[in-house]
Amino acid sequence: MKMLRKTLCAMTLGAATLAPVMSTTVFAAPVAASEQQATNNLVKQLSNIRTLSANFEQTTKATSGKAPQKKGLTGQHMNQTFKGVMKVARPGKFFWETTSPAKQTIVTSGKTVWIYDPDLQQAVRQSLDEQVANTPALLLSGNTSQIMKSYRVTQPDKGKTYYTLYPKVKDSAFQSLTISFGANKAPSLMILQDSLGQTTYVRFNNVKVNPSIASSTFNFTPPKGTDIIDQ
């Protein structure tokens, strides 16, 4: 990852005689935090966020030769960049709207998750149960006390604010999730890897920490004529 920065150390070797002084450059390996330290550090990082708004760019790539199909993602969507807006109010409130190249809205007020596709005039309604709450996007709005229960947290370099999480449940939507925080203590990048050989990169920009967000943002009422599917 670009976030990985290696510390440069110079060692000067000398001899008792008048031989030339030689300089050798070596790189110190980063020191990883313990799992407990990593979990505590991530919880502290997320606890500083009460509300959050950002623009995002999301791209999914196949890391194995053939792009497989999965629910909600077909081969034609691979390598496309989806842009949109995210808003979060902790705990449990989340708004994720893709604006291009197609529009889709995912929103929850903490009890029900709506996935709305205006082109299809279709809205999927799901209960915010444990399985749904374990999806990567909802990590940003979830209850920090559940992190230790749901994920094994690692911090490859305890001096850097990026973490790789591994779900403890077997049927999770992803195998690993790396989240990196920027100088403003807000998330700047998420990298998701799934069991189908796909890697999704979500880059955040124009990030605002603890802005005022209207509570109505997280309420959703299907427009008239929308086909509602319960799952």
Backbone as numpy.savetxt, mean C-alpha at the origin, in Angstrom:
# Nx Ny Nz CAx CAy CAz Cx Cy Cz
14.75 -1.94 -4.07 13.91 -0.73 -4.07 14.77 0.50 -4.07
14.22 1.61 -4.67 14.94 2.86 -4.67 15.14 3.42 -3.29
14.22 3.01 -2.37 14.30 3.52 -1.01 15.49 2.96 -0.26
16.05 1.84 -0.77 17.16 1.22 -0.07 18.44 2.01 -0.35
19.00 2.59 0.67 20.23 3.35 0.54 21.30 2.71 1.40
22.40 2.38 0.82 23.45 1.71 1.56 24.44 2.74 2.11
24.87 2.50 3.33 25.81 3.41 3.98 27.21 3.16 3.47
27.88 4.24 3.10 29.21 4.13 2.53 30.25 4.25 3.62
31.15 3.28 3.68 32.22 3.30 4.67 33.56 3.22 3.96
34.52 4.03 4.34 35.84 4.00 3.73 36.84 3.44 4.72
37.62 2.50 4.26 38.65 1.90 5.09 40.00 2.21 4.48
40.92 2.75 5.27 42.25 3.08 4.79 43.25 2.08 5.33
43.95 1.45 4.42 44.92 0.43 4.79 46.32 1.02 4.67
47.13 0.81 5.68 48.49 1.36 5.64 49.51 0.30 6.00
50.74 0.59 5.76 51.83 -0.33 6.10 52.86 0.42 6.93
53.67 -0.33 7.65 54.69 0.29 8.50 55.76 0.95 7.65
55.88 0.48 6.42 56.87 1.06 5.53 56.30 2.28 4.84
56.99 2.82 3.84 56.53 4.00 3.13 55.68 3.62 1.92
55.05 2.44 1.96 54.20 2.00 0.86 53.03 2.95 0.71
52.45 3.10 -0.49 51.32 4.00 -0.70 50.12 3.57 0.13
49.35 4.54 0.60 48.12 4.26 1.35 47.03 3.87 0.36
46.38 2.75 0.62 45.33 2.25 -0.26 43.98 2.46 0.39
42.98 2.81 -0.40 41.63 3.04 0.11 40.68 2.05 -0.54
39.89 1.38 0.28 38.91 0.41 -0.21 37.53 0.82 0.25
36.57 0.85 -0.65 35.20 1.24 -0.32 34.35 -0.01 -0.11
33.67 -0.06 1.02 32.77 -1.18 1.31 31.40 -0.62 1.66
30.40 -1.46 1.59 29.03 -1.05 1.86 28.50 -1.82 3.05
28.02 -1.09 4.04 27.46 -1.73 5.23 26.04 -2.20 4.95
25.76 -3.44 5.28 24.41 -3.98 5.07 23.44 -3.35 6.06
22.22 -3.05 5.62 21.24 -2.48 6.54 20.90 -3.46 7.66
20.59 -2.92 8.81 20.21 -3.74 9.96 18.69 -3.78 10.06
18.12 -4.98 10.00 16.67 -5.13 10.05 16.18 -5.01 11.49
14.96 -4.49 11.63 14.32 -4.43 12.94 13.74 -5.80 13.27
13.55 -6.08 14.54 12.86 -7.31 14.92 11.39 -7.17 14.51
10.70 -8.30 14.47 9.29 -8.26 14.07 8.47 -7.40 15.02
8.77 -7.48 16.31 8.05 -6.66 17.29 8.35 -5.18 17.08
9.63 -4.85 16.86 10.00 -3.45 16.62 9.35 -2.94 15.35
9.36 -3.76 14.29 8.76 -3.36 13.02 7.27 -3.08 13.18
6.58 -3.96 13.89 5.15 -3.77 14.12 4.88 -2.49 14.90
5.64 -2.28 15.98 5.47 -1.07 16.79 5.74 0.19 15.97
6.78 0.14 15.13 7.13 1.31 14.33 6.04 1.63 13.30
5.48 0.57 12.68 4.43 0.79 11.69 3.16 1.32 12.35
2.80 0.75 13.50 1.62 1.23 14.22 1.79 2.70 14.58
2.97 3.07 15.04 3.24 4.47 15.39 3.14 5.35 14.16
3.65 4.87 13.03 3.61 5.62 11.79 2.16 5.88 11.36
1.33 4.85 11.43 -0.06 4.99 11.01 -0.88 5.78 12.02
-0.51 5.71 13.30 -1.28 6.40 14.34 -1.20 7.92 14.20
-0.18 8.40 13.50 -0.04 9.84 13.28 -1.04 10.35 12.25
-1.67 9.40 11.54 -2.60 9.78 10.47 -4.04 9.64 10.96
-4.74 10.75 11.07 -6.17 10.73 11.39 -7.00 10.77 10.11
-6.61 11.64 9.21 -7.21 11.71 7.89 -6.09 11.84 6.86
-6.40 11.49 5.63 -5.39 11.50 4.58 -6.06 11.67 3.23
-5.49 12.49 2.38 -5.96 12.59 1.01 -4.75 12.59 0.08
-4.94 12.02 -1.11 -3.83 11.93 -2.06 -4.35 11.58 -3.43
-3.55 11.90 -4.45 -3.77 11.37 -5.78 -2.93 10.10 -5.90
-3.35 9.18 -6.75 -2.57 7.96 -6.90 -2.43 7.57 -8.37
-1.39 6.81 -8.65 -1.17 6.17 -9.94 -0.89 4.70 -9.69
-1.67 3.83 -10.29 -1.58 2.39 -10.03 -1.30 1.64 -11.31
-0.26 0.81 -11.29 0.12 0.00 -12.44 0.34 -1.44 -12.00
-0.21 -2.40 -12.74 -0.02 -3.81 -12.46 0.76 -4.45 -13.60
1.79 -5.21 -13.22 2.62 -5.89 -14.21 2.70 -7.38 -13.89
2.82 -8.18 -14.94 2.98 -9.61 -14.76 4.46 -9.91 -14.62
4.84 -10.53 -13.50 6.24 -10.86 -13.28 6.59 -12.22 -13.86
5.58 -13.00 -14.22 5.82 -14.25 -14.94 5.35 -14.04 -16.38
5.91 -14.82 -17.30 5.72 -14.58 -18.72 4.33 -14.22 -19.18
3.33 -15.03 -18.85 1.98 -14.82 -19.34 1.14 -14.09 -18.32
0.41 -13.08 -18.77 -0.45 -12.31 -17.85 -1.71 -13.10 -17.56
-1.88 -13.60 -16.33 -3.07 -14.38 -15.99 -4.26 -13.48 -15.74
-5.44 -14.09 -15.78 -6.65 -13.35 -15.48 -7.03 -13.53 -14.03
-7.54 -12.47 -13.45 -8.07 -12.55 -12.10 -9.30 -11.68 -12.03
-10.08 -11.85 -11.02 -11.32 -11.09 -10.87 -11.03 -9.60 -10.86
-11.71 -8.86 -11.73 -11.56 -7.42 -11.76 -10.34 -6.95 -12.51
-9.52 -7.88 -13.08 -8.31 -7.48 -13.78 -8.10 -8.43 -14.95
-8.17 -7.94 -16.18 -7.97 -8.77 -17.35 -6.65 -8.40 -18.01
-6.23 -9.22 -18.98 -4.96 -8.99 -19.64 -4.84 -7.60 -20.24
-5.93 -7.05 -20.75 -5.88 -5.73 -21.37 -5.59 -4.62 -20.37
-5.76 -4.91 -19.07 -5.49 -3.92 -18.05 -4.03 -3.94 -17.57
-3.31 -5.01 -17.93 -1.94 -5.11 -17.50 -1.11 -3.99 -18.11
-0.20 -3.47 -17.30 0.73 -2.41 -17.70 0.06 -1.07 -17.97
-1.25 -0.98 -17.76 -1.92 0.32 -17.84 -1.74 1.06 -16.52
-1.73 2.37 -16.59 -1.65 3.18 -15.39 -3.01 3.79 -15.10
-3.55 3.46 -13.94 -4.84 3.99 -13.52 -4.59 5.15 -12.55
-5.28 6.23 -12.76 -5.11 7.41 -11.92 -6.40 7.72 -11.18
-6.25 8.31 -10.00 -7.44 8.66 -9.24 -7.13 9.38 -7.95
-8.12 9.34 -7.05 -8.08 10.09 -5.79 -8.39 9.14 -4.64
-7.66 9.30 -3.54 -7.91 8.52 -2.32 -8.14 9.46 -1.15
-9.11 9.09 -0.30 -9.34 9.83 0.93 -9.58 8.84 2.06
-9.02 9.12 3.22 -9.09 8.20 4.36 -9.44 8.98 5.61
-10.28 8.39 6.45 -10.53 8.91 7.81 -10.49 7.71 8.74
-9.53 7.69 9.62 -9.36 6.55 10.52 -10.26 6.71 11.72
-10.79 5.58 12.23 -10.65 4.24 11.65 -11.82 3.88 10.77
-11.55 3.16 9.72 -12.59 2.48 8.97 -13.25 3.19 7.82
-12.91 4.46 7.55 -13.56 5.17 6.46 -12.58 5.34 5.30
-13.05 5.00 4.11 -12.14 4.92 2.97 -12.87 5.27 1.68
-12.21 6.09 0.83 -12.75 6.49 -0.46 -11.64 6.35 -1.49
-11.88 5.54 -2.53 -10.88 5.29 -3.56 -11.58 5.39 -4.90
-11.25 6.41 -5.68 -11.95 6.62 -6.96 -10.95 6.68 -8.10
-11.07 5.73 -9.02 -10.27 5.76 -10.24 -10.97 6.67 -11.24
-10.21 7.61 -11.80 -10.80 8.58 -12.72 -10.40 8.35 -14.17
-9.28 7.67 -14.41 -8.85 7.36 -15.77 -7.97 6.11 -15.76
-8.00 5.32 -16.83 -8.74 5.53 -18.08 -10.22 5.17 -17.98
-10.64 4.56 -16.88 -12.06 4.27 -16.65 -12.39 4.66 -15.23
-13.66 4.88 -14.96 -14.05 5.33 -13.63 -14.61 4.19 -12.80
-14.16 4.12 -11.55 -14.68 3.16 -10.59 -14.49 3.74 -9.19
-15.46 3.50 -8.32 -15.41 4.04 -6.97 -15.52 2.92 -5.95
-14.62 2.93 -4.96 -14.69 2.01 -3.82 -14.81 2.88 -2.58
-15.85 2.66 -1.79 -16.10 3.53 -0.65 -16.68 2.72 0.51
-16.28 3.06 1.72 -16.86 2.45 2.91 -16.88 3.46 4.05
-17.94 3.37 4.84 -18.06 4.21 6.03 -17.72 3.41 7.28
-17.29 2.16 7.08 -16.87 1.34 8.21 -17.69 0.09 8.41
-18.82 -0.03 7.71 -19.67 -1.22 7.86 -19.86 -1.95 6.54
-20.10 -1.20 5.49 -20.37 -1.77 4.17 -19.42 -1.19 3.15
-18.88 -2.05 2.28 -18.02 -1.61 1.19 -18.82 -1.62 -0.11
-18.80 -0.49 -0.82 -19.44 -0.38 -2.11 -18.36 -0.29 -3.19
-18.54 -1.06 -4.28 -17.68 -0.96 -5.45 -18.59 -0.60 -6.62
-18.48 0.63 -7.10 -19.42 1.16 -8.07 -18.74 1.39 -9.41
-19.34 0.82 -10.46 -18.85 0.98 -11.83 -19.92 1.70 -12.64
-19.76 2.99 -12.88 -20.81 3.75 -13.58 -21.01 3.32 -15.03
-19.94 2.84 -15.69 -20.08 2.41 -17.08 -21.00 1.20 -17.19
-20.93 0.32 -16.21 -21.78 -0.87 -16.20 -23.09 -0.64 -15.45
-23.21 0.54 -14.83 -24.36 0.85 -13.97 -24.56 -0.27 -12.96
-23.45 -0.62 -12.30 -23.45 -1.76 -11.39 -22.72 -1.38 -10.09
-23.27 -1.83 -8.96 -22.65 -1.60 -7.67 -22.61 -2.91 -6.89
-21.42 -3.28 -6.44 -21.25 -4.48 -5.61 -21.25 -4.04 -4.15
-22.05 -4.70 -3.34 -22.15 -4.36 -1.92 -21.60 -5.54 -1.09
-20.62 -5.24 -0.24 -20.00 -6.26 0.60 -20.00 -5.82 2.05
-20.11 -6.79 2.93 -19.97 -6.51 4.35 -18.49 -6.36 4.68
-18.16 -5.41 5.51 -16.76 -5.19 5.89 -16.36 -6.21 6.94
-16.29 -7.47 6.52 -15.91 -8.53 7.44 -14.39 -8.63 7.47
-13.89 -9.60 8.19 -12.43 -9.72 8.38 -11.70 -9.92 7.07
-12.30 -10.70 6.16 -11.62 -10.97 4.89 -11.47 -9.70 4.07
-12.54 -8.91 3.97 -12.47 -7.67 3.20 -11.52 -6.68 3.87
-11.56 -6.62 5.20 -10.72 -5.68 5.92 -9.24 -5.96 5.75
-8.90 -7.18 5.33 -7.50 -7.54 5.14 -6.96 -7.14 3.77
-7.78 -6.53 2.92 -7.29 -6.11 1.63 -6.33 -4.93 1.81
-5.32 -4.81 0.94 -4.27 -3.81 1.14 -4.75 -2.37 1.24
-5.72 -1.99 0.39 -6.16 -0.60 0.39 -6.72 -0.18 1.74
-7.44 -1.10 2.39 -8.06 -0.76 3.66 -7.09 -0.75 4.83
-5.85 -1.18 4.58 -4.83 -1.10 5.63 -4.65 0.34 6.09
-4.75 1.27 5.16 -4.52 2.68 5.49 -5.60 3.27 6.37
-6.79 2.68 6.34 -7.88 3.23 7.14 -8.28 2.35 8.31
-7.63 1.20 8.42 -8.01 0.23 9.43 -7.57 0.59 10.84
-7.97 -0.25 11.77 -7.62 -0.07 13.18 -6.21 -0.61 13.40
-5.31 0.23 13.89 -3.92 -0.16 14.04 -3.75 -1.34 15.00
-4.69 -1.54 15.92 -4.58 -2.64 16.86 -4.74 -4.00 16.18
-5.27 -3.99 14.95 -5.48 -5.24 14.22 -4.27 -5.64 13.37
-3.29 -4.75 13.26 -2.15 -5.03 12.39 -1.39 -6.27 12.84
-1.08 -6.34 14.13 -0.33 -7.47 14.64 -1.11 -8.77 14.46
-2.43 -8.68 14.56 -3.28 -9.86 14.42 -3.34 -10.33 12.97
-3.35 -9.41 12.03 -3.58 -9.76 10.64 -2.30 -9.94 9.82
-1.20 -9.30 10.23 0.00 -9.31 9.41 1.25 -9.65 10.22
2.20 -10.26 9.52 3.56 -10.36 10.04 4.32 -9.20 9.43
4.81 -8.31 10.26 5.42 -7.06 9.80 6.94 -7.16 9.85
7.60 -6.77 8.76 9.06 -6.71 8.74 9.49 -5.30 8.35
10.68 -4.93 8.82 11.28 -3.64 8.48 12.73 -3.93 8.10
13.01 -4.11 6.80 14.33 -4.54 6.35 15.48 -3.66 6.81
15.22 -2.37 6.96 16.24 -1.43 7.46 15.58 -0.59 8.54
15.96 -0.81 9.79 15.29 -0.11 10.89 15.53 1.38 10.88
16.45 1.85 10.06 16.68 3.28 9.93 15.83 3.93 8.86
15.04 3.12 8.11 14.23 3.62 7.02 12.75 3.30 7.26
11.89 4.18 6.81 10.46 4.01 7.08 9.76 3.30 5.91
10.18 2.07 5.65 9.44 1.21 4.73 9.32 -0.17 5.36
8.20 -0.82 5.09 7.85 -2.07 5.76 7.29 -3.05 4.73
7.56 -4.33 4.94 6.95 -5.38 4.12 6.08 -6.25 5.02
4.82 -6.39 4.64 3.84 -7.11 5.44 3.45 -8.40 4.74
3.27 -9.45 5.55 2.85 -10.74 5.04 1.57 -11.15 5.77
0.46 -11.33 5.05 -0.81 -11.70 5.69 -0.69 -13.05 6.40
-1.33 -13.15 7.54 -1.33 -14.41 8.28 -2.40 -15.37 7.79
-3.43 -14.84 7.11 -4.49 -15.71 6.58 -4.06 -16.28 5.24
-4.47 -17.51 4.95 -4.03 -18.20 3.75 -4.70 -17.69 2.49
-5.95 -17.21 2.60 -6.71 -16.82 1.42 -6.70 -15.31 1.19
-5.63 -14.65 1.60 -5.53 -13.21 1.41 -5.42 -12.87 -0.07
-5.76 -11.63 -0.41 -5.72 -11.19 -1.80 -4.30 -10.99 -2.30
-3.31 -10.99 -1.41 -1.93 -10.76 -1.83 -0.98 -11.57 -0.97
0.24 -11.76 -1.48 1.26 -12.51 -0.75 2.12 -11.60 0.11
2.42 -10.42 -0.39 3.21 -9.47 0.39 2.83 -8.06 -0.01
3.03 -7.14 0.90 2.73 -5.73 0.67 3.86 -4.91 1.28
4.51 -4.10 0.44 5.53 -3.18 0.92 4.95 -1.77 0.91
5.07 -1.08 2.00 4.57 0.30 2.10 5.71 1.19 2.56
5.90 2.29 1.86 6.97 3.23 2.16 6.38 4.59 2.52
6.98 5.24 3.49 6.51 6.55 3.94 7.53 7.62 3.56
7.02 8.80 3.17 7.88 9.90 2.78 8.25 10.79 3.94
8.87 11.93 3.60 9.36 12.85 4.62 8.23 13.44 5.46
7.03 13.52 4.89 5.89 14.08 5.62 5.16 13.02 6.44
5.79 11.85 6.61 5.25 10.74 7.41 3.96 10.17 6.82
3.76 10.39 5.53 2.59 9.86 4.83 3.04 8.81 3.83
2.19 7.86 3.48 2.57 6.83 2.51 2.90 7.43 1.15
3.98 6.98 0.55 4.40 7.47 -0.76 4.35 6.38 -1.82
4.44 5.11 -1.38 4.47 4.00 -2.33 3.98 2.73 -1.67
3.19 1.94 -2.43 2.80 0.60 -2.01 3.11 -0.35 -3.15
3.69 -1.51 -2.82 3.99 -2.54 -3.81 3.34 -3.84 -3.35
2.45 -4.38 -4.17 1.71 -5.59 -3.82 2.12 -6.72 -4.74
2.35 -7.89 -4.19 2.63 -9.08 -4.97 1.59 -10.14 -4.65
1.03 -10.77 -5.71 0.01 -11.79 -5.47 0.49 -13.15 -5.95
-0.32 -14.15 -5.74 0.06 -15.53 -6.05 -0.03 -15.84 -7.53
-0.54 -14.90 -8.34 -0.68 -15.12 -9.77 0.50 -14.57 -10.56
1.53 -14.16 -9.86 2.70 -13.63 -10.53 2.52 -12.20 -11.00
1.73 -11.43 -10.27 1.47 -10.04 -10.63 1.98 -9.11 -9.53
2.54 -7.99 -9.95 3.01 -6.98 -9.01 2.30 -5.67 -9.32
1.71 -5.08 -8.30 0.99 -3.81 -8.45 1.74 -2.71 -7.71
1.99 -1.61 -8.41 2.66 -0.45 -7.83 1.66 0.68 -7.69
1.54 1.23 -6.50 0.65 2.36 -6.24 1.50 3.50 -5.71
1.60 4.56 -6.49 2.39 5.72 -6.11 1.46 6.86 -5.72
1.74 7.48 -4.58 0.90 8.57 -4.09 1.60 9.91 -4.29
0.83 10.91 -4.68 1.38 12.26 -4.81 0.34 13.26 -4.34
0.77 14.51 -4.18 -0.10 15.56 -3.63 -0.74 15.08 -2.32
0.07 14.45 -1.47 -0.42 13.86 -0.23 -0.63 14.93 0.84
-1.78 14.90 1.49 -2.08 15.82 2.59 -2.42 15.00 3.83
-1.71 15.27 4.91 -1.92 14.55 6.16 -2.83 15.36 7.08
-3.86 14.69 7.58 -4.84 15.26 8.51 -5.58 16.49 7.97
-6.02 16.44 6.69 -6.86 17.53 6.19 -8.29 17.36 6.68
-9.10 18.38 6.51 -10.52 18.29 6.83 -11.24 17.59 5.68
-11.95 16.49 5.98 -12.68 15.74 4.96 -14.12 15.58 5.42
-15.05 15.98 4.58 -16.47 15.89 4.92 -16.87 14.43 5.13
-17.65 14.16 6.17 -18.07 12.79 6.47 -18.92 12.20 5.35
-19.59 13.06 4.59 -20.43 12.59 3.48 -19.61 11.93 2.37
-18.30 12.18 2.36 -17.42 11.58 1.35 -17.50 10.06 1.39
-17.73 9.50 2.58 -17.67 8.05 2.77 -19.05 7.39 2.74
-20.06 8.17 2.39 -21.41 7.62 2.24 -21.70 7.41 0.76
-22.38 6.33 0.44 -22.68 6.04 -0.95 -24.13 5.63 -1.11
-24.79 6.26 -2.04 -26.16 5.90 -2.41 -26.17 5.58 -3.90
-26.50 4.35 -4.28 -26.49 3.99 -5.70 -27.43 4.87 -6.51
-26.97 5.38 -7.63 -27.86 6.16 -8.50 -29.05 5.33 -8.97
-30.14 5.99 -9.30 -31.34 5.30 -9.76 -31.00 4.47 -11.00
-31.47 3.23 -11.01 -31.24 2.36 -12.16 -29.99 1.49 -12.03
-29.27 1.64 -10.93 -28.05 0.85 -10.72 -28.40 -0.59 -10.33
-27.72 -1.52 -10.94 -27.89 -2.94 -10.61 -27.03 -3.24 -9.38
-27.64 -3.65 -8.28 -26.92 -3.89 -7.02 -26.70 -5.39 -6.84
-25.45 -5.75 -6.60 -25.06 -7.15 -6.40 -24.52 -7.31 -4.98
-25.13 -8.18 -4.21 -24.67 -8.43 -2.84 -23.71 -9.63 -2.83
-22.60 -9.45 -2.12 -21.62 -10.53 -2.01 -21.29 -10.80 -0.55
